[in-house]
Amino acid sequence: WARPTLDVHGMPGGFTGAGAKTVIPARASAKISMRLVPNQRPDEVFALFSKYVNSITPRGIQISIRQLSGADPMLIRTDNHYVQAAKAAMKEVFGRETVFIRSGGSIPVVADFEKHLHIPSVMMGFGLPDDNLHAPNEKFHIPNFYRGIESIIRFFQLLSS
């Protein structure tokens, strides 16, 4: 549930028109992203990745590897007071036990809150598996939208009591 990833998002280069060509492109590029897990650091992972790519690049080929951004990984503990309040609020509103599901995401400020403010974060999700998050035909179940609002209101009420 919490494994690192390396995703290739695009590889522009070469002939892309109609028909076939057997020409080797003069230039090519790739856009990638990596999801890290606890105990990995963006700069260290980037350095290891760069070293590996350089080691497999044939002689005579020029490459350029750039790190555009990076953020520390974060795993939210479910045993903290804030997450337990969210769990109780969602149970009240949805009428079912809360299920904790680990899910990768790219929200760099979450790790920063804990690192600099020394407070845990709470991530509350109201989507369904078939909502196709960040995919074609993405949608959001409207009743979950309204129950999500109710859950957040109840969450703040529980925290303030």
MDTraj code that builds the backbone (N, CA, C; nanometers):
import mdtraj as md
import numpy as np

residues = "TRP ALA ARG PRO THR LEU ASP VAL HIS GLY MET PRO GLY GLY PHE THR GLY ALA GLY ALA LYS THR VAL ILE PRO ALA ARG ALA SER ALA LYS ILE SER MET ARG LEU VAL PRO ASN GLN ARG PRO ASP GLU VAL PHE ALA LEU PHE SER LYS TYR VAL ASN SER ILE THR PRO ARG GLY ILE GLN ILE SER ILE ARG GLN LEU SER GLY ALA ASP PRO MET LEU ILE ARG THR ASP ASN HIS TYR VAL GLN ALA ALA LYS ALA ALA MET LYS GLU VAL PHE GLY ARG GLU THR VAL PHE ILE ARG SER GLY GLY SER ILE PRO VAL VAL ALA ASP PHE GLU LYS HIS LEU HIS ILE PRO SER VAL MET MET GLY PHE GLY LEU PRO ASP ASP ASN LEU HIS ALA PRO ASN GLU LYS PHE HIS ILE PRO ASN PHE TYR ARG GLY ILE GLU SER ILE ILE ARG PHE PHE GLN LEU LEU SER SER".split()
xyz = np.array([
    [0.0796, -0.1209, 0.0000],
    [0.0000, 0.0000, 0.0000],
    [0.0829, 0.1258, 0.0000],
    [0.2043, 0.1166, 0.0392],
    [0.2904, 0.2347, 0.0395],
    [0.4215, 0.1971, -0.0266],
    [0.4185, 0.1897, -0.1571],
    [0.5371, 0.1534, -0.2338],
    [0.5774, 0.2708, -0.3219],
    [0.7071, 0.2868, -0.3447],
    [0.7503, 0.3947, -0.4344],
    [0.7113, 0.3637, -0.5784],
    [0.6951, 0.4686, -0.6572],
    [0.6610, 0.4508, -0.7987],
    [0.7533, 0.5349, -0.8852],
    [0.7633, 0.4965, -1.0110],
    [0.8277, 0.5764, -1.1143],
    [0.7348, 0.5677, -1.2346],
    [0.6760, 0.6799, -1.2721],
    [0.5779, 0.6829, -1.3804],
    [0.6302, 0.7643, -1.4975],
    [0.6155, 0.7105, -1.6175],
    [0.6497, 0.7829, -1.7403],
    [0.5201, 0.8444, -1.7927],
    [0.5174, 0.9777, -1.8034],
    [0.3965, 1.0485, -1.8461],
    [0.3975, 1.0842, -1.9936],
    [0.5132, 1.0845, -2.0543],
    [0.5203, 1.1170, -2.1960],
    [0.6615, 1.1014, -2.2478],
    [0.6702, 1.0684, -2.3781],
    [0.8006, 1.0526, -2.4432],
    [0.7951, 1.1127, -2.5829],
    [0.7953, 1.2467, -2.5927],
    [0.7937, 1.3077, -2.7261],
    [0.9277, 1.2894, -2.7970],
    [0.9218, 1.2734, -2.9290],
    [1.0442, 1.2610, -3.0078],
    [1.0215, 1.1719, -3.1277],
    [1.0978, 1.1944, -3.2314],
    [1.0874, 1.1099, -3.3496],
    [0.9707, 1.1481, -3.4384],
    [0.9481, 1.0675, -3.5377],
    [0.8426, 1.0909, -3.6363],
    [0.7080, 1.0499, -3.5779],
    [0.6116, 1.1413, -3.5809],
    [0.4801, 1.1118, -3.5243],
    [0.3678, 1.1291, -3.6252],
    [0.4010, 1.1562, -3.7498],
    [0.2989, 1.1758, -3.8522],
    [0.2395, 1.0445, -3.9003],
    [0.1483, 1.0554, -3.9970],
    [0.0854, 0.9361, -4.0546],
    [0.1879, 0.8561, -4.1339],
    [0.1667, 0.7282, -4.1414],
    [0.2572, 0.6427, -4.2184],
    [0.3732, 0.5937, -4.1348],
    [0.4673, 0.5287, -4.2012],
    [0.5815, 0.4694, -4.1312],
    [0.7112, 0.5340, -4.1760],
    [0.8039, 0.5477, -4.0845],
    [0.9394, 0.5957, -4.1138],
    [1.0342, 0.5187, -4.0242],
    [1.1521, 0.4966, -4.0722],
    [1.2521, 0.4251, -3.9931],
    [1.3687, 0.5153, -3.9565],
    [1.3398, 0.6441, -3.9407],
    [1.4429, 0.7420, -3.9077],
    [1.4631, 0.7449, -3.7562],
    [1.5866, 0.7402, -3.7129],
    [1.6178, 0.7522, -3.5704],
    [1.6143, 0.9005, -3.5353],
    [1.5381, 0.9394, -3.4330],
    [1.5255, 1.0814, -3.4010],
    [1.6562, 1.1407, -3.3497],
    [1.6757, 1.2682, -3.3800],
    [1.7938, 1.3401, -3.3315],
    [1.7764, 1.3798, -3.1852],
    [1.6513, 1.3979, -3.1437],
    [1.6212, 1.4386, -3.0055],
    [1.5020, 1.3595, -2.9550],
    [1.5022, 1.3336, -2.8277],
    [1.3882, 1.2695, -2.7614],
    [1.3900, 1.3121, -2.6156],
    [1.2774, 1.3034, -2.5515],
    [1.2717, 1.3382, -2.4096],
    [1.1673, 1.2513, -2.3408],
    [1.1711, 1.2547, -2.2108],
    [1.0727, 1.1812, -2.1312],
    [1.0353, 1.2659, -2.0109],
    [0.9095, 1.2602, -1.9755],
    [0.8617, 1.3268, -1.8543],
    [0.8231, 1.2167, -1.7568],
    [0.8829, 1.2228, -1.6388],
    [0.8542, 1.1198, -1.5392],
    [0.8217, 1.1844, -1.4054],
    [0.7605, 1.1070, -1.3190],
    [0.7417, 1.1484, -1.1800],
    [0.7674, 1.0272, -1.0922],
    [0.7985, 1.0548, -0.9687],
    [0.8228, 0.9487, -0.8714],
    [0.7429, 0.9783, -0.7461],
    [0.6795, 0.8765, -0.6924],
    [0.6134, 0.8882, -0.5628],
    [0.7039, 0.8189, -0.4621],
    [0.7395, 0.8902, -0.3593],
    [0.8318, 0.8380, -0.2595],
    [0.7556, 0.7869, -0.1378],
    [0.8237, 0.7100, -0.0565],
    [0.7661, 0.6571, 0.0673],
    [0.8549, 0.7019, 0.1829],
    [0.8063, 0.6889, 0.3076],
    [0.8885, 0.7313, 0.4213],
    [1.0302, 0.6733, 0.4156],
    [1.1238, 0.7526, 0.4619],
    [1.2673, 0.7226, 0.4643],
    [1.3342, 0.7417, 0.3282],
    [1.2630, 0.7919, 0.2294],
    [1.3252, 0.8316, 0.1031],
    [1.3277, 0.9841, 0.0997],
    [1.4318, 1.0403, 0.0416],
    [1.4447, 1.1848, 0.0284],
    [1.4537, 1.2194, -0.1193],
    [1.3802, 1.3216, -0.1637],
    [1.3767, 1.3560, -0.3062],
    [1.5143, 1.3768, -0.3688],
    [1.6016, 1.4511, -0.3026],
    [1.7333, 1.4786, -0.3612],
    [1.8173, 1.3519, -0.3739],
    [1.8086, 1.2631, -0.2742],
    [1.8841, 1.1377, -0.2801],
    [1.8314, 1.0470, -0.3912],
    [1.6994, 1.0369, -0.4031],
    [1.6396, 0.9523, -0.5071],
    [1.6741, 1.0077, -0.6448],
    [1.6675, 1.1402, -0.6603],
    [1.7036, 1.2009, -0.7880],
    [1.8498, 1.1725, -0.8230],
    [1.9384, 1.1835, -0.7257],
    [2.0810, 1.1572, -0.7501],
    [2.1026, 1.0119, -0.7924],
    [2.0361, 0.9188, -0.7259],
    [2.0494, 0.7768, -0.7621],
    [1.9938, 0.7497, -0.9014],
    [1.8795, 0.8106, -0.9321],
    [1.8185, 0.7937, -1.0641],
    [1.9114, 0.8491, -1.1727],
    [1.9632, 0.9687, -1.1507],
    [2.0537, 1.0312, -1.2482],
    [2.1784, 0.9463, -1.2697],
    [2.2344, 0.8966, -1.1607],
    [2.3543, 0.8124, -1.1704],
    [2.3252, 0.6874, -1.2533],
    [2.2099, 0.6258, -1.2304],
    [2.1750, 0.5046, -1.3048],
    [2.1561, 0.5347, -1.4537],
    [2.0794, 0.6392, -1.4849],
    [2.0550, 0.6732, -1.6258],
    [2.1871, 0.7047, -1.6953],
    [2.2731, 0.7788, -1.6295],
    [2.4051, 0.8080, -1.6880],
    [2.4852, 0.6798, -1.7111],
    [2.4721, 0.5831, -1.6212],
    [2.5506, 0.4595, -1.6339],
    [2.5060, 0.3723, -1.7510],
    [2.3815, 0.3873, -1.7954],
    [2.3320, 0.3041, -1.9061],
    [2.3243, 0.3792, -2.0384],
    [2.3616, 0.5065, -2.0375],
    [2.3584, 0.5862, -2.1601],
    [2.4790, 0.5505, -2.2470],
    [2.4547, 0.5126, -2.3730],
    [2.5665, 0.4764, -2.4617],
    [2.6616, 0.5945, -2.4838],
    [2.7893, 0.5628, -2.5085],
    [2.8880, 0.6655, -2.5394],
    [2.8437, 0.7441, -2.6621],
    [2.8687, 0.8729, -2.6613],
    [2.8344, 0.9572, -2.7745],
    [2.6964, 1.0200, -2.7642],
    [2.6159, 0.9759, -2.6700],
    [2.4815, 1.0318, -2.6506],
    [2.4883, 1.1352, -2.5391],
    [2.4337, 1.2528, -2.5663],
    [2.4296, 1.3581, -2.4651],
    [2.2936, 1.3559, -2.3974],
    [2.2948, 1.3607, -2.2653],
    [2.1678, 1.3633, -2.1926],
    [2.1673, 1.4782, -2.0928],
    [2.0483, 1.5195, -2.0589],
    [2.0278, 1.6221, -1.9575],
    [1.9130, 1.5744, -1.8691],
    [1.9366, 1.5688, -1.7405],
    [1.8337, 1.5253, -1.6460],
    [1.8103, 1.6403, -1.5492],
    [1.6853, 1.6841, -1.5392],
    [1.6521, 1.7968, -1.4516],
    [1.5452, 1.7562, -1.3514],
    [1.5651, 1.7987, -1.2292],
    [1.4634, 1.7801, -1.1264],
    [1.3834, 1.9098, -1.1184],
    [1.2560, 1.9027, -1.1525],
    [1.1733, 2.0236, -1.1536],
    [1.1191, 2.0569, -1.0154],
    [1.0916, 1.9555, -0.9362],
    [1.0405, 1.9788, -0.8013],
    [1.0617, 1.8526, -0.7193],
    [1.0354, 1.8639, -0.5923],
    [1.0479, 1.7486, -0.5043],
    [0.9830, 1.7787, -0.3712],
    [0.9330, 1.6759, -0.3069],
    [0.8705, 1.6921, -0.1761],
    [0.8933, 1.5653, -0.0946],
    [0.9095, 1.5842, 0.0345],
    [0.9274, 1.4693, 0.1224],
    [0.8009, 1.3844, 0.1258],
    [0.8167, 1.2535, 0.1385],
    [0.6999, 1.1659, 0.1492],
    [0.6366, 1.1775, 0.2878],
    [0.5144, 1.1303, 0.2977],
    [0.4404, 1.1417, 0.4233],
    [0.3481, 1.0220, 0.4374],
    [0.3415, 0.9667, 0.5547],
    [0.2445, 0.8621, 0.5861],
    [0.1707, 0.9081, 0.7106],
    [0.0421, 0.9304, 0.6972],
    [-0.0367, 0.9831, 0.8088],
    [-0.0726, 0.8694, 0.9037],
    [-0.0418, 0.8892, 1.0308],
    [-0.0761, 0.7891, 1.1329],
    [-0.2257, 0.7978, 1.1630],
    [-0.2883, 0.6830, 1.1713],
    [-0.4333, 0.6809, 1.1953],
    [-0.4682, 0.6799, 1.3431],
    [-0.3691, 0.6714, 1.4310],
    [-0.3985, 0.6636, 1.5742],
    [-0.3967, 0.8002, 1.6437],
    [-0.3832, 0.9090, 1.5675],
    [-0.3817, 1.0390, 1.6342],
    [-0.5245, 1.0902, 1.6571],
    [-0.5353, 1.1822, 1.7505],
    [-0.6649, 1.2362, 1.7938],
    [-0.7455, 1.2954, 1.6776],
    [-0.6794, 1.3633, 1.5872],
    [-0.7481, 1.4301, 1.4768],
    [-0.8079, 1.3289, 1.3784],
    [-0.7317, 1.2264, 1.3462],
    [-0.7826, 1.1231, 1.2551],
    [-0.8968, 1.0468, 1.3221],
    [-0.8857, 1.0233, 1.4515],
    [-0.9935, 0.9531, 1.5218],
    [-1.1214, 1.0379, 1.5243],
    [-1.1076, 1.1691, 1.5349],
    [-1.2248, 1.2578, 1.5285],
    [-1.2865, 1.2529, 1.3888],
    [-1.2034, 1.2508, 1.2859],
    [-1.2539, 1.2400, 1.1481],
    [-1.3261, 1.1073, 1.1286],
    [-1.2701, 1.0012, 1.1827],
    [-1.3312, 0.8680, 1.1737],
    [-1.4701, 0.8676, 1.2381],
    [-1.4804, 0.9262, 1.3566],
    [-1.6090, 0.9320, 1.4266],
    [-1.7101, 1.0169, 1.3496],
    [-1.6653, 1.1300, 1.2964],
    [-1.7546, 1.2182, 1.2205],
    [-1.8085, 1.1476, 1.0969],
    [-1.7219, 1.0789, 1.0254],
    [-1.7657, 1.0102, 0.9034],
    [-1.8600, 0.8944, 0.9358],
    [-1.8360, 0.8265, 1.0473],
    [-1.9262, 0.7175, 1.0865],
    [-2.0656, 0.7727, 1.1168],
    [-2.0708, 0.8861, 1.1868],
    [-2.2006, 0.9476, 1.2184],
    [-2.2756, 0.9870, 1.0911],
    [-2.2071, 1.0503, 0.9987],
    [-2.2729, 1.1026, 0.8787],
    [-2.3051, 0.9925, 0.7782],
    [-2.2114, 0.9034, 0.7527],
    [-2.2316, 0.7991, 0.6517],
    [-2.2990, 0.6747, 0.7082],
    [-2.2991, 0.6592, 0.8416],
    [-2.3655, 0.5451, 0.9031],
    [-2.2904, 0.4136, 0.8890],
    [-2.1626, 0.4204, 0.8622],
    [-2.0795, 0.2997, 0.8473],
    [-1.9429, 0.3246, 0.9083],
    [-1.8766, 0.2132, 0.9424],
    [-1.7399, 0.2234, 0.9937],
    [-1.6483, 0.2830, 0.8865],
    [-1.5558, 0.3632, 0.9304],
    [-1.4570, 0.4211, 0.8400],
    [-1.3520, 0.3162, 0.8058],
    [-1.3159, 0.3094, 0.6800],
    [-1.2111, 0.2186, 0.6342],
    [-1.0914, 0.3036, 0.5928],
    [-0.9765, 0.2751, 0.6502],
    [-0.8553, 0.3484, 0.6143],
    [-0.7904, 0.2814, 0.4943],
    [-0.7709, 0.3591, 0.3890],
    [-0.7093, 0.3091, 0.2666],
    [-0.5903, 0.3983, 0.2347],
    [-0.4743, 0.3387, 0.2238],
    [-0.3576, 0.4178, 0.1847],
    [-0.3675, 0.4485, 0.0364],
    [-0.3381, 0.5725, 0.0048],
    [-0.3463, 0.6151, -0.1342],
    [-0.2369, 0.7176, -0.1596],
    [-0.1624, 0.6976, -0.2662],
    [-0.0569, 0.7924, -0.2994],
    [-0.1141, 0.9236, -0.3482],
    [-0.0448, 1.0294, -0.3208],
    [-0.0876, 1.1602, -0.3668],
    [0.0300, 1.2555, -0.3689],
    [0.0105, 1.3684, -0.4296],
    [0.1165, 1.4689, -0.4369],
    [0.0658, 1.5987, -0.3775],
    [0.0734, 1.6072, -0.2462],
    [0.0337, 1.7281, -0.1749],
    [0.1506, 1.7635, -0.0828],
    [0.2534, 1.8302, -0.1376],
    [0.3771, 1.8528, -0.0624],
    [0.3589, 1.9210, 0.0726],
    [0.2591, 2.0052, 0.0872],
    [0.2428, 2.0807, 0.2109],
    [0.2068, 1.9900, 0.3288],
    [0.1547, 1.8708, 0.3039],
    [0.1170, 1.7804, 0.4132],
    [0.2393, 1.7457, 0.4978],
    [0.3479, 1.7074, 0.4345],
    [0.4708, 1.6762, 0.5092],
    [0.5268, 1.8018, 0.5760],
    [0.5123, 1.9167, 0.5106],
    [0.5619, 2.0422, 0.5679],
    [0.4874, 2.0796, 0.6953],
    [0.3559, 2.0554, 0.6999],
    [0.2789, 2.0853, 0.8213],
    [0.3373, 2.0104, 0.9410],
    [0.3614, 1.8819, 0.9227],
    [0.4143, 1.8036, 1.0343],
    [0.5578, 1.8442, 1.0674],
    [0.6375, 1.8678, 0.9656],
    [0.7791, 1.9007, 0.9862],
    [0.7973, 2.0361, 1.0547],
    [0.7233, 2.1380, 1.0100],
    [0.7457, 2.2738, 1.0596],
    [0.6480, 2.3159, 1.1693],
    [0.5242, 2.2694, 1.1621],
    [0.4242, 2.3086, 1.2611],
    [0.4076, 2.2049, 1.3714],
    [0.4630, 2.0861, 1.3490],
    [0.4559, 1.9759, 1.4459],
    [0.3119, 1.9372, 1.4794],
    [0.2281, 1.9388, 1.3763],
    [0.0903, 1.8927, 1.3935],
    [0.0605, 1.7881, 1.2864],
    [-0.0163, 1.6873, 1.3225],
    [-0.0510, 1.5856, 1.2231],
    [-0.1562, 1.6379, 1.1259],
    [-0.1582, 1.5806, 1.0093],
    [-0.2582, 1.6162, 0.9086],
    [-0.3672, 1.5105, 0.9049],
    [-0.4808, 1.5501, 0.8529],
    [-0.5933, 1.4588, 0.8315],
    [-0.6321, 1.4701, 0.6850],
    [-0.6406, 1.3579, 0.6188],
    [-0.6849, 1.3554, 0.4794],
    [-0.8168, 1.2790, 0.4762],
    [-0.9243, 1.3479, 0.4392],
    [-1.0564, 1.2850, 0.4346],
    [-1.0991, 1.2728, 0.2889],
    [-1.1270, 1.1521, 0.2462],
    [-1.1688, 1.1295, 0.1085],
    [-1.3155, 1.0917, 0.1010],
    [-1.3844, 1.1457, 0.0027],
    [-1.5270, 1.1172, -0.0135],
    [-1.5590, 1.0576, -0.1495],
    [-1.4570, 1.0311, -0.2273],
    [-1.4770, 0.9726, -0.3598],
    [-1.4981, 0.8224, -0.3529],
    [-1.5458, 0.7685, -0.4627],
    [-1.5688, 0.6249, -0.4762],
    [-1.4670, 0.5661, -0.5734],
    [-1.4399, 0.4361, -0.5629],
    [-1.3418, 0.3752, -0.6536],
    [-1.3729, 0.3969, -0.8018],
    [-1.5001, 0.4006, -0.8383],
    [-1.5337, 0.4160, -0.9807],
    [-1.5465, 0.5625, -1.0241],
    [-1.5028, 0.6561, -0.9400],
    [-1.5059, 0.7978, -0.9776],
    [-1.3974, 0.8331, -1.0794],
    [-1.3025, 0.7427, -1.1018],
    [-1.1949, 0.7625, -1.2010],
    [-1.1139, 0.8893, -1.1735],
    [-1.0680, 0.9022, -1.0502],
    [-0.9905, 1.0189, -1.0096],
    [-0.8711, 1.0411, -1.1021],
    [-0.8588, 1.1617, -1.1563],
    [-0.7507, 1.2015, -1.2481],
    [-0.7466, 1.1147, -1.3738],
    [-0.8592, 1.0658, -1.4179],
    [-0.8634, 0.9771, -1.5349],
    [-0.9780, 1.0202, -1.6265],
    [-0.9845, 0.9629, -1.7464],
    [-1.0969, 0.9950, -1.8353],
    [-1.2305, 0.9649, -1.7669],
    [-1.3283, 1.0465, -1.7969],
    [-1.4632, 1.0330, -1.7400],
    [-1.4646, 1.0448, -1.5880],
    [-1.3783, 1.1301, -1.5351],
    [-1.3764, 1.1530, -1.3907],
    [-1.5108, 1.2096, -1.3480],
    [-1.5584, 1.1653, -1.2326],
    [-1.6863, 1.2141, -1.1801],
    [-1.6795, 1.2161, -1.0280],
    [-1.7832, 1.2681, -0.9665],
    [-1.7926, 1.2675, -0.8206],
    [-1.9385, 1.2476, -0.7839],
    [-1.9654, 1.1491, -0.7004],
    [-2.1011, 1.1142, -0.6583],
    [-2.1578, 1.2294, -0.5733],
    [-2.2602, 1.2969, -0.6224],
    [-2.3138, 1.4176, -0.5573],
    [-2.3538, 1.3931, -0.4117],
    [-2.4226, 1.2834, -0.3780],
    [-2.4532, 1.2615, -0.2355],
    [-2.3271, 1.2580, -0.1475],
    [-2.2180, 1.2052, -0.2001],
    [-2.0937, 1.2042, -0.1223],
    [-2.0380, 1.3449, -0.1047],
    [-2.0628, 1.4323, -0.2015],
    [-2.0211, 1.5717, -0.1899],
    [-2.0887, 1.6353, -0.0681],
    [-2.2205, 1.6195, -0.0586],
    [-2.2945, 1.6800, 0.0525],
    [-2.2640, 1.6115, 0.1856],
    [-2.2526, 1.4799, 0.1852],
    [-2.2156, 1.4097, 0.3087],
    [-2.0729, 1.4454, 0.3505],
    [-1.9881, 1.4708, 0.2529],
    [-1.8525, 1.5148, 0.2843],
    [-1.8531, 1.6474, 0.3584],
    [-1.9359, 1.7401, 0.3130],
    [-1.9486, 1.8696, 0.3813],
    [-1.9991, 1.8483, 0.5236],
    [-2.1017, 1.7650, 0.5387],
    [-2.1552, 1.7353, 0.6722],
    [-2.0484, 1.6716, 0.7613],
    [-1.9689, 1.5831, 0.7035],
    [-1.8634, 1.5157, 0.7803],
    [-1.7594, 1.6149, 0.8306],
    [-1.7227, 1.7091, 0.7463],
    [-1.6223, 1.8079, 0.7867],
    [-1.6776, 1.8985, 0.8967],
    [-1.8042, 1.9376, 0.8837],
    [-1.8674, 2.0185, 0.9888],
    [-1.8666, 1.9413, 1.1202],
    [-1.9070, 1.8145, 1.1150],
    [-1.9107, 1.7313, 1.2365],
    [-1.7698, 1.7107, 1.2918],
    [-1.6726, 1.6950, 1.2053],
    [-1.5324, 1.6804, 1.2463],
    [-1.4889, 1.8007, 1.3301],
    [-1.5180, 1.9220, 1.2824],
    [-1.4809, 2.0418, 1.3579],
    [-1.5573, 2.0504, 1.4898],
    [-1.6832, 2.0084, 1.4903],
    [-1.7594, 2.0070, 1.6153],
    [-1.6959, 1.9125, 1.7170],
    [-1.6571, 1.7939, 1.6716],
    [-1.5946, 1.6971, 1.7622],
    [-1.4603, 1.7477, 1.8145],
    [-1.3838, 1.8129, 1.7292],
    [-1.2547, 1.8658, 1.7740],
    [-1.2708, 1.9775, 1.8764],
    [-1.3766, 2.0555, 1.8636],
    [-1.3943, 2.1703, 1.9523],
    [-1.4582, 2.1328, 2.0858],
    [-1.5091, 2.0097, 2.0955],
    [-1.5759, 1.9716, 2.2221],
    [-1.4789, 1.9106, 2.3212],
])
top = md.Topology()
chain = top.add_chain()
for i, resn in enumerate(residues, 1):
    res = top.add_residue(resn, chain, resSeq=i)
    for name in ("N", "CA", "C"):
        top.add_atom(name, md.element.get_by_symbol(name[0]), res)
traj = md.Trajectory(xyz[None], top)
